[in-house]
Amino acid sequence: MINYAELKDWQDSARSGLREEIDCLEEKSRQINSYMRVLDAMDEQVSENHNLKETVERQQREIDDLEEQLEQKQMENDELRRQLLEAQNLQLETEKQQLETEVSAKPTEIHNHFERGSSAQVFNDKVTGKFTGKQNTKKDKKDKKDKKKRWKKIARKIL
Protein backbone atom coordinates (compact mmCIF):
# COMPACT_ATOMS: atom_id res chain seq x y z
CA MET A 1 0.00 0.00 0.00
CA ILE A 2 0.99 3.51 -0.50
CA ASN A 3 2.50 5.28 2.33
CA TYR A 4 1.02 8.72 2.34
CA ALA A 5 3.79 10.12 4.48
CA GLU A 6 6.44 8.99 2.02
CA LEU A 7 4.39 10.32 -0.84
CA LYS A 8 4.04 13.62 1.03
CA ASP A 9 7.82 13.74 1.62
CA TRP A 10 8.50 12.91 -2.01
CA GLN A 11 6.03 15.58 -3.11
CA ASP A 12 7.66 18.19 -0.81
CA SER A 13 11.11 17.26 -2.00
CA ALA A 14 9.98 17.46 -5.68
CA ARG A 15 8.47 20.88 -5.04
CA SER A 16 11.63 22.04 -3.30
CA GLY A 17 13.74 20.77 -6.20
CA LEU A 18 11.51 22.48 -8.73
CA ARG A 19 11.65 25.74 -6.72
CA GLU A 20 15.45 25.49 -6.69
CA GLU A 21 15.40 24.83 -10.43
CA ILE A 22 13.11 27.87 -10.91
CA ASP A 23 15.47 30.03 -8.80
CA CYS A 24 18.45 28.76 -10.79
CA LEU A 25 16.66 29.45 -14.09
CA GLU A 26 15.62 32.93 -12.88
CA GLU A 27 19.25 33.67 -11.95
CA LYS A 28 20.34 32.41 -15.35
CA SER A 29 17.67 34.61 -16.97
CA ARG A 30 18.99 37.65 -15.06
CA GLN A 31 22.52 36.86 -16.25
CA ILE A 32 21.35 36.46 -19.83
CA ASN A 33 19.42 39.75 -19.56
CA SER A 34 22.59 41.41 -18.22
CA TYR A 35 24.54 40.02 -21.17
CA MET A 36 21.86 41.32 -23.54
CA ARG A 37 22.07 44.79 -21.98
CA VAL A 38 25.87 44.70 -22.39
CA LEU A 39 25.46 43.68 -26.03
CA ASP A 40 22.90 46.47 -26.59
CA ALA A 41 25.32 48.99 -25.04
CA MET A 42 28.08 47.65 -27.28
CA ASP A 43 25.79 48.06 -30.31
CA GLU A 44 25.23 51.70 -29.33
CA GLN A 45 28.97 52.23 -28.90
CA VAL A 46 29.76 50.58 -32.23
CA SER A 47 27.09 52.70 -33.93
CA GLU A 48 28.40 55.88 -32.30
CA ASN A 49 31.97 54.92 -33.21
CA HIS A 50 30.90 54.38 -36.82
CA ASN A 51 29.14 57.78 -36.89
CA LEU A 52 32.20 59.48 -35.39
CA LYS A 53 34.44 57.78 -37.93
CA GLU A 54 32.24 59.05 -40.78
CA THR A 55 32.30 62.54 -39.24
CA VAL A 56 36.11 62.45 -39.00
CA GLU A 57 36.39 61.30 -42.62
CA ARG A 58 34.01 64.05 -43.80
CA GLN A 59 35.91 66.68 -41.81
CA GLN A 60 39.22 65.37 -43.17
CA ARG A 61 37.88 65.77 -46.72
CA GLU A 62 36.83 69.34 -45.83
CA ILE A 63 40.31 70.00 -44.39
CA ASP A 64 41.90 68.64 -47.57
CA ASP A 65 39.66 70.87 -49.69
CA LEU A 66 40.50 73.91 -47.55
CA GLU A 67 44.22 73.13 -47.73
CA GLU A 68 43.93 72.92 -51.51
CA GLN A 69 42.10 76.26 -51.60
CA LEU A 70 44.76 77.75 -49.32
CA GLU A 71 47.50 76.51 -51.64
CA GLN A 72 45.72 78.08 -54.61
CA LYS A 73 45.32 81.38 -52.74
CA GLN A 74 49.01 81.31 -51.78
CA MET A 75 49.96 80.71 -55.41
CA GLU A 76 47.71 83.61 -56.45
CA ASN A 77 49.30 85.80 -53.75
CA ASP A 78 52.78 84.83 -54.90
CA GLU A 79 51.85 85.70 -58.50
CA LEU A 80 50.37 89.04 -57.42
CA ARG A 81 53.48 89.77 -55.33
CA ARG A 82 55.67 88.97 -58.33
CA GLN A 83 53.58 91.23 -60.57
CA LEU A 84 53.70 94.01 -57.97
CA LEU A 85 57.49 93.73 -57.74
CA GLU A 86 57.74 93.85 -61.53
CA ALA A 87 55.51 96.94 -61.61
CA GLN A 88 57.59 98.60 -58.87
CA ASN A 89 60.81 97.77 -60.70
CA LEU A 90 59.34 99.14 -63.92
CA GLN A 91 58.23 102.31 -62.11
CA LEU A 92 61.68 102.72 -60.55
CA GLU A 93 63.32 102.21 -63.92
CA THR A 94 61.00 104.80 -65.46
CA GLU A 95 61.75 107.29 -62.66
CA LYS A 96 65.46 106.64 -63.12
CA GLN A 97 65.21 107.27 -66.84
CA GLN A 98 63.20 110.45 -66.24
CA LEU A 99 65.78 111.71 -63.76
CA GLU A 100 68.60 110.88 -66.15
CA THR A 101 66.70 112.73 -68.90
CA GLU A 102 66.16 115.72 -66.62
CA VAL A 103 69.83 115.79 -65.67
CA SER A 104 71.03 115.47 -69.26
CA ALA A 105 68.50 118.07 -70.51
CA LYS A 106 69.71 120.80 -68.14
CA PRO A 107 71.98 123.32 -69.83
CA THR A 108 75.51 123.45 -68.64
CA GLU A 109 76.05 126.37 -66.33
CA ILE A 110 79.44 127.82 -65.78
CA HIS A 111 80.07 129.33 -62.43
CA ASN A 112 83.24 131.39 -62.35
CA HIS A 113 83.81 132.74 -58.90
CA PHE A 114 86.72 134.76 -57.69
CA GLU A 115 87.54 136.21 -54.37
CA ARG A 116 85.72 139.26 -53.14
CA GLY A 117 86.77 142.44 -54.68
CA SER A 118 88.11 140.78 -57.83
CA SER A 119 86.80 142.27 -61.07
CA ALA A 120 88.73 140.25 -63.62
CA GLN A 121 87.34 137.10 -65.20
CA VAL A 122 89.59 134.96 -67.32
CA PHE A 123 88.43 132.23 -69.69
CA ASN A 124 91.01 130.04 -71.38
CA ASP A 125 88.72 128.52 -73.97
CA LYS A 126 85.53 129.12 -75.88
CA VAL A 127 82.65 129.52 -73.41
CA THR A 128 79.07 128.61 -74.12
CA GLY A 129 76.07 128.31 -71.90
CA LYS A 130 74.43 130.47 -69.35
CA PHE A 131 76.45 132.74 -67.14
CA THR A 132 75.12 133.21 -63.65
CA GLY A 133 76.47 134.57 -60.48
CA LYS A 134 76.84 132.44 -57.40
CA GLN A 135 73.69 132.54 -55.32
CA ASN A 136 73.44 130.61 -52.13
CA THR A 137 69.78 130.86 -51.34
CA LYS A 138 67.92 128.65 -48.95
CA LYS A 139 65.80 127.41 -51.83
CA ASP A 140 68.87 126.22 -53.75
CA LYS A 141 70.17 124.38 -50.72
CA LYS A 142 66.77 122.80 -50.15
CA ASP A 143 66.52 121.74 -53.82
CA LYS A 144 69.97 120.14 -53.64
CA LYS A 145 69.04 118.33 -50.47
CA ASP A 146 65.73 117.10 -51.98
CA LYS A 147 67.47 115.83 -55.13
CA LYS A 148 70.05 114.02 -53.03
CA LYS A 149 67.32 112.35 -50.96
CA ARG A 150 65.43 111.38 -54.10
CA TRP A 151 68.50 109.74 -55.65
CA LYS A 152 69.25 107.90 -52.40
CA LYS A 153 65.66 106.65 -52.27
CA ILE A 154 65.85 105.42 -55.85
CA ALA A 155 69.19 103.73 -55.19
CA ARG A 156 67.72 101.94 -52.11
CA LYS A 157 64.73 100.72 -54.09
CA ILE A 158 66.90 99.37 -56.87
CA LEU A 159 69.19 97.54 -54.47
Backbone bond lengths (Angstrom), bond angles and torsions (degrees), N, CA, C in turn:
res aa  C-N    CA-C-N  psi(-1)  N-CA   C-N-CA  omega(-1)  CA-C   N-CA-C  phi
1 M - - - 1.354 - - 1.526 111.56 -
2 I 1.207 114.18 163.01 1.452 120.01 -173.39 1.507 107.33 -86.74
3 N 1.274 111.06 131.70 1.450 117.53 177.54 1.523 106.99 -92.19
4 Y 1.334 113.06 112.86 1.459 118.28 -177.26 1.524 112.77 -66.02
5 A 1.250 118.29 -28.66 1.460 121.58 179.74 1.525 109.99 -68.97
6 E 1.350 115.68 -41.86 1.452 119.71 179.15 1.530 109.83 -67.49
7 L 1.316 114.89 -40.73 1.441 120.40 178.82 1.534 109.99 -62.30
8 K 1.345 115.64 -41.21 1.449 121.42 178.30 1.534 109.68 -63.98
9 D 1.317 118.63 -42.49 1.456 122.92 178.85 1.539 110.73 -63.99
10 W 1.352 113.50 -43.57 1.463 118.74 179.89 1.527 109.98 -62.87
11 Q 1.359 115.02 -43.46 1.448 120.99 179.56 1.534 110.40 -62.27
12 D 1.320 118.54 -44.10 1.474 122.38 178.45 1.523 110.58 -63.90
13 S 1.296 116.59 -41.40 1.451 120.26 -179.15 1.529 110.19 -68.54
14 A 1.353 118.50 -36.38 1.461 121.97 178.15 1.537 109.43 -66.69
15 R 1.338 114.93 -43.09 1.462 118.69 177.57 1.526 110.99 -61.66
16 S 1.285 116.91 -43.97 1.459 121.87 179.99 1.529 110.41 -61.94
17 G 1.328 115.89 -41.98 1.463 120.60 178.82 1.529 110.73 -65.18
18 L 1.327 116.10 -41.64 1.456 119.89 179.79 1.536 110.81 -66.73
19 R 1.375 115.33 -38.61 1.471 118.43 177.00 1.535 110.55 -63.16
20 E 1.330 115.96 -41.36 1.461 119.53 177.42 1.529 110.86 -62.97
21 E 1.340 115.31 -40.76 1.463 120.35 178.10 1.528 110.39 -63.86
22 I 1.361 116.50 -41.20 1.463 120.82 177.14 1.522 109.84 -62.34
23 D 1.344 118.40 -45.85 1.462 122.27 178.63 1.537 110.79 -59.79
24 C 1.329 114.60 -42.40 1.475 119.27 -179.71 1.532 109.70 -65.22
25 L 1.342 116.42 -43.06 1.461 120.12 179.44 1.536 111.19 -67.26
26 E 1.337 117.34 -36.85 1.463 120.18 176.59 1.533 110.64 -64.33
27 E 1.334 116.47 -41.44 1.473 120.51 177.44 1.527 109.97 -62.88
28 K 1.328 115.56 -42.81 1.458 120.08 178.31 1.535 110.37 -63.36
29 S 1.332 116.62 -39.03 1.459 121.31 177.87 1.524 110.55 -63.60
30 R 1.339 117.64 -41.25 1.468 120.84 177.08 1.528 110.38 -62.53
31 Q 1.331 116.55 -42.07 1.464 119.68 178.57 1.530 111.02 -63.02
32 I 1.327 115.24 -44.61 1.465 119.53 179.91 1.528 109.70 -63.55
33 N 1.344 117.26 -41.09 1.468 120.42 176.85 1.532 110.99 -61.88
34 S 1.353 115.89 -39.64 1.474 119.65 176.95 1.522 110.34 -62.39
35 Y 1.340 116.43 -43.19 1.461 120.13 178.09 1.531 110.79 -62.35
36 M 1.319 115.98 -39.45 1.470 120.14 178.85 1.536 110.77 -64.11
37 R 1.340 116.41 -41.66 1.465 119.30 178.14 1.537 110.50 -63.61
38 V 1.349 116.38 -39.84 1.465 119.86 177.24 1.529 109.96 -62.65
39 L 1.335 116.70 -43.11 1.466 119.73 178.94 1.527 111.31 -65.02
40 D 1.334 117.67 -39.25 1.470 120.74 176.72 1.531 110.75 -62.52
41 A 1.344 116.21 -42.61 1.470 120.27 178.04 1.531 110.05 -63.39
42 M 1.331 115.99 -40.02 1.466 119.28 177.90 1.525 110.60 -64.05
43 D 1.356 116.67 -39.89 1.469 119.52 176.63 1.518 110.72 -58.80
44 E 1.329 117.27 -44.13 1.459 121.11 178.47 1.532 110.58 -61.18
45 Q 1.327 116.45 -44.03 1.458 120.66 -179.74 1.528 111.27 -64.18
46 V 1.335 115.83 -43.18 1.465 119.83 178.75 1.531 109.94 -62.71
47 S 1.331 116.40 -42.96 1.458 120.63 178.99 1.537 110.65 -63.29
48 E 1.323 116.42 -45.23 1.468 120.37 178.63 1.526 110.59 -63.42
49 N 1.322 116.62 -41.67 1.462 121.63 178.21 1.531 110.09 -60.76
50 H 1.322 116.48 -43.16 1.461 121.18 178.90 1.535 109.84 -62.91
51 N 1.332 117.39 -44.58 1.467 120.99 178.77 1.526 111.14 -62.17
52 L 1.336 116.29 -43.03 1.466 120.41 178.87 1.533 110.53 -64.01
53 K 1.310 116.60 -39.67 1.466 120.50 178.95 1.523 110.12 -62.82
54 E 1.338 117.70 -42.93 1.461 120.97 177.47 1.528 110.72 -63.45
55 T 1.345 116.29 -40.02 1.463 120.74 178.41 1.524 110.20 -62.37
56 V 1.328 116.58 -44.80 1.470 121.15 179.89 1.534 109.85 -62.27
57 E 1.323 117.28 -43.09 1.460 120.40 179.56 1.528 110.99 -63.74
58 R 1.347 117.14 -42.42 1.456 121.17 178.91 1.534 110.18 -63.45
59 Q 1.329 115.93 -44.58 1.464 119.68 179.81 1.530 111.10 -66.39
60 Q 1.329 117.35 -34.63 1.462 120.33 177.75 1.529 110.20 -65.79
61 R 1.346 116.35 -38.89 1.470 119.43 176.29 1.529 110.16 -63.45
62 E 1.344 116.40 -41.42 1.467 120.34 177.68 1.530 110.72 -62.35
63 I 1.337 115.93 -42.33 1.474 120.57 178.34 1.528 109.91 -61.75
64 D 1.334 116.24 -43.53 1.467 119.79 179.08 1.526 110.84 -61.89
65 D 1.337 115.94 -42.33 1.475 119.62 177.96 1.521 110.83 -62.65
66 L 1.343 116.54 -44.26 1.466 120.26 179.89 1.524 111.55 -64.80
67 E 1.336 116.76 -38.59 1.465 119.82 177.51 1.528 110.29 -63.59
68 E 1.328 116.11 -39.68 1.462 119.91 178.32 1.531 110.28 -64.42
69 Q 1.340 116.17 -43.18 1.465 120.04 177.61 1.527 110.55 -62.52
70 L 1.340 116.15 -41.20 1.459 120.28 178.74 1.526 110.80 -61.96
71 E 1.329 116.36 -42.80 1.471 119.92 177.57 1.525 110.87 -60.01
72 Q 1.342 116.07 -43.62 1.459 119.69 179.15 1.524 110.82 -62.59
73 K 1.333 116.78 -42.94 1.469 120.82 179.18 1.523 110.47 -63.57
74 Q 1.343 116.72 -39.67 1.458 120.00 178.89 1.527 110.44 -64.97
75 M 1.333 116.22 -39.83 1.462 119.58 177.91 1.529 109.82 -64.74
76 E 1.336 116.76 -40.96 1.463 120.11 177.64 1.529 110.33 -63.18
77 N 1.353 115.88 -43.40 1.468 119.96 177.85 1.521 111.36 -60.99
78 D 1.327 116.57 -43.62 1.462 120.20 179.14 1.536 110.37 -60.99
79 E 1.333 116.14 -42.43 1.466 120.14 179.20 1.532 110.50 -64.21
80 L 1.344 116.29 -43.60 1.464 119.65 178.55 1.525 111.09 -63.81
81 R 1.329 116.68 -40.08 1.471 120.99 177.68 1.524 110.37 -61.75
82 R 1.341 115.43 -42.71 1.464 120.00 179.19 1.529 110.38 -63.16
83 Q 1.332 116.33 -44.32 1.458 120.29 178.92 1.530 111.22 -63.68
84 L 1.341 116.09 -39.72 1.460 120.08 178.63 1.523 110.64 -63.41
85 L 1.332 116.62 -43.51 1.467 120.17 178.28 1.528 110.79 -62.80
86 E 1.329 116.11 -40.61 1.466 118.90 177.76 1.528 110.52 -62.73
87 A 1.340 116.00 -42.79 1.470 119.73 179.74 1.529 110.45 -64.18
88 Q 1.339 116.52 -41.17 1.465 119.99 178.96 1.530 110.36 -64.68
89 N 1.325 116.01 -43.21 1.466 119.45 178.49 1.524 110.79 -62.62
90 L 1.331 116.08 -41.06 1.456 119.95 178.17 1.524 110.45 -64.00
91 Q 1.330 116.58 -42.25 1.468 120.57 178.62 1.526 110.49 -63.07
92 L 1.343 116.11 -43.76 1.468 119.32 178.66 1.525 111.04 -62.69
93 E 1.317 115.68 -41.60 1.460 119.30 178.98 1.528 110.56 -62.99
94 T 1.331 116.02 -41.41 1.466 120.54 178.26 1.521 110.72 -63.12
95 E 1.345 116.65 -45.54 1.472 120.35 177.92 1.525 110.65 -60.73
96 K 1.323 115.82 -40.78 1.468 120.02 179.67 1.524 110.23 -62.56
97 Q 1.326 115.81 -44.80 1.459 119.48 179.10 1.526 111.33 -63.87
98 Q 1.349 116.15 -39.79 1.467 119.15 178.70 1.526 110.71 -63.76
99 L 1.331 116.21 -43.12 1.461 119.71 178.90 1.524 111.11 -63.80
100 E 1.338 115.77 -41.81 1.461 118.71 178.00 1.528 110.32 -63.08
101 T 1.337 116.45 -39.10 1.465 120.86 178.02 1.518 110.40 -64.64
102 E 1.330 116.70 -43.47 1.462 121.00 178.65 1.529 110.67 -60.31
103 V 1.333 114.50 -45.21 1.471 119.12 -177.77 1.519 110.24 -65.55
104 S 1.341 117.16 -43.10 1.460 118.90 -178.02 1.529 111.82 -74.13
105 A 1.330 118.63 -23.04 1.459 122.10 -178.82 1.523 112.51 -81.23
106 K 1.310 118.49 -17.92 1.467 120.66 -179.45 1.524 109.42 -69.15
107 P 1.330 116.22 136.67 1.467 117.96 177.76 1.525 110.25 -70.22
108 T 1.284 114.00 150.40 1.453 119.35 179.43 1.518 108.81 -73.05
109 E 1.282 116.21 127.78 1.460 120.98 178.29 1.516 108.39 -108.37
110 I 1.288 114.72 136.69 1.458 118.55 178.29 1.515 107.46 -107.62
111 H 1.267 114.94 123.27 1.461 120.56 177.09 1.525 107.29 -109.63
112 N 1.293 116.30 114.94 1.458 121.23 -179.27 1.520 107.04 -116.00
113 H 1.278 116.05 104.04 1.462 119.87 -174.92 1.526 109.99 -115.98
114 F 1.287 114.22 135.07 1.458 120.34 176.17 1.508 107.99 -120.56
115 E 1.277 114.31 173.66 1.454 118.79 -179.99 1.516 110.11 -64.84
116 R 1.295 115.78 163.31 1.451 121.39 179.55 1.525 110.43 -61.37
117 G 1.274 111.64 140.65 1.459 116.49 177.58 1.512 113.23 88.96
118 S 1.333 117.84 -12.46 1.463 120.25 -179.31 1.513 108.97 -80.39
119 S 1.356 116.65 137.06 1.457 119.40 -178.91 1.523 110.93 -115.09
120 A 1.309 118.07 -8.47 1.452 120.80 -176.25 1.523 109.87 -91.90
121 Q 1.330 114.84 138.03 1.461 120.66 172.97 1.513 107.13 -125.89
122 V 1.348 114.81 130.14 1.447 118.72 -176.16 1.519 108.35 -120.75
123 F 1.335 115.75 131.03 1.461 120.81 177.03 1.514 107.43 -122.25
124 N 1.306 117.15 128.45 1.458 121.31 -175.68 1.520 113.07 -90.59
125 D 1.308 117.41 -7.65 1.461 119.49 -176.43 1.514 108.82 -145.28
126 K 1.310 116.27 179.19 1.443 121.62 178.31 1.523 108.42 -65.24
127 V 1.310 118.67 133.25 1.458 122.51 -177.07 1.510 108.64 -115.11
128 T 1.319 114.42 131.12 1.466 120.38 174.69 1.505 107.96 -130.34
129 G 1.294 116.68 163.57 1.457 119.33 177.45 1.492 111.88 109.04
130 K 1.250 116.10 -168.43 1.460 123.17 -175.53 1.514 109.83 -97.94
131 F 1.297 116.66 131.96 1.450 121.03 178.35 1.521 108.50 -99.70
132 T 1.317 114.86 124.44 1.466 118.60 177.87 1.506 108.50 -134.71
133 G 1.280 113.63 156.70 1.456 118.51 175.72 1.522 109.55 -86.89
134 K 1.287 115.96 161.27 1.449 120.31 -179.46 1.523 108.56 -74.46
135 Q 1.344 114.14 125.53 1.456 119.57 178.29 1.510 108.20 -130.78
136 N 1.266 115.90 117.19 1.461 120.87 178.16 1.525 108.69 -103.25
137 T 1.290 115.73 79.34 1.460 118.61 178.01 1.518 109.30 -94.86
138 K 1.303 114.35 161.66 1.471 119.11 178.75 1.518 110.63 -63.35
139 K 1.317 116.39 -34.28 1.457 120.68 -179.76 1.530 110.49 -63.81
140 D 1.322 117.29 -43.18 1.460 121.01 178.68 1.517 111.29 -61.04
141 K 1.323 115.09 -44.49 1.464 119.39 179.39 1.525 110.84 -62.36
142 K 1.335 114.96 -42.19 1.467 119.96 -179.91 1.524 109.72 -64.81
143 D 1.332 118.45 -42.75 1.457 121.84 179.35 1.523 110.96 -61.17
144 K 1.333 116.26 -42.96 1.468 120.53 178.24 1.530 110.50 -60.50
145 K 1.325 114.12 -45.82 1.455 119.93 -178.62 1.535 110.17 -62.75
146 D 1.331 117.86 -43.45 1.468 122.47 179.76 1.530 111.06 -62.92
147 K 1.343 116.92 -43.03 1.461 120.35 178.56 1.524 111.22 -62.95
148 K 1.315 115.23 -40.76 1.460 120.28 179.81 1.541 110.37 -63.03
149 K 1.327 115.66 -44.63 1.466 120.04 177.94 1.521 110.88 -61.78
150 R 1.322 115.77 -43.10 1.462 120.44 -179.03 1.526 111.23 -61.30
151 W 1.327 117.35 -45.30 1.463 120.81 177.83 1.524 111.68 -62.97
152 K 1.344 116.24 -40.73 1.468 119.48 178.70 1.522 110.43 -62.79
153 K 1.335 116.14 -41.76 1.459 121.16 179.51 1.525 110.20 -62.21
154 I 1.301 116.78 -44.94 1.470 121.06 179.05 1.523 110.10 -63.06
155 A 1.320 116.65 -42.74 1.466 120.28 179.95 1.525 110.06 -62.24
156 R 1.350 118.29 -41.38 1.469 121.76 179.18 1.519 111.04 -63.72
157 K 1.323 117.01 -40.88 1.456 120.15 -179.40 1.510 111.06 -66.13
158 I 1.302 117.16 -38.67 1.456 120.73 -178.61 1.530 110.77 -68.53
159 L 1.321 116.23 -39.74 1.453 120.28 -179.93 1.487 109.10 -76.44
